[in-house]
Amino acid sequence: MPGETDLKKLLATMTPELLAGVHVFVTLPPGMPVPGALEPVMLFREREGTTLIVLEDETRAAGLDAVFPCRMITLNIHSSLEAVGFLAAITARLARAGMGVNPVSACYHDHLFVPADRAEEAMALLRQLAEDSRL
């Protein structure tokens, strides 16, 4: 299935879901394997190293340094990887509230990593954006 591309429909029908747990970003040096105790929700290899997004408790147990304690919000709408403007509209709304966000797209859904202490505020902003898009 290719997913939805219509921006108005994407915004109007998304149902954001705040997932349990605090996530963090970790960087492993190039060539270092992912410790077996970690179950990253995302892994991305760059020249400088491998970035992981993992639960904070896992990194603490593995003795790894981490940054950006955040909460994961899944936008429950099957968005196309070719959809135009969906994440731009969402990140712009959060930016107007002075909130940083790290979006990640996968084949079925988009996911937002927002500051842990502002997760409920992000949820309210996303719900309002969906409501505004239905009008």
ZILIN-V678254 format. One record per pair of residues at least 12 apart in sequence whose ideal C-beta (glycine too) atoms are under 7 Angstrom apart, sorted by the first residue. I is the first residue (numbers start at 1). J is the second residue. Records with the same first field share a line. If there is no record, write none. Layout:
# ZILIN-V678254
I->J, J
This chain:
# ZILIN-V678254
1->78
2->80
3->78, 79, 80, 81
4->77, 78, 79, 80, 83
5->80, 82, 83
7->84, 85, 86, 89
8->133
10->77, 79, 83, 86
11->89, 129, 130, 133
12->130, 133, 134
13->77
14->75, 76, 77, 130
15->76
16->73, 75, 123, 126, 127
17->73, 74, 76
18->71, 73, 119, 123
19->72, 74
21->55
22->56, 69, 70, 71, 116
23->41, 53, 54, 55, 56, 70, 71, 72, 113
24->54, 56, 59, 66, 67, 68, 69
25->51, 53, 66, 67, 68
26->52, 54, 59, 64, 66
27->49, 50, 51
28->49, 50, 52
29->49
30->49
34->52
35->62
37->58, 61, 62
38->52, 54, 58, 62
39->54, 58
40->52, 53, 54
41->53, 54, 72
42->104
53->113
56->69
69->116
70->113, 114, 115, 116
71->114, 116, 119
72->111, 113
73->111, 112, 114, 122, 123, 126
74->109, 111
75->109, 110
76->109
78->108, 109
79->109, 110
81->105, 107
86->110
87->103, 110
90->126, 129
91->103
93->125, 129
94->122, 125
97->121, 125
99->114, 115, 118, 122
100->115
101->113, 114
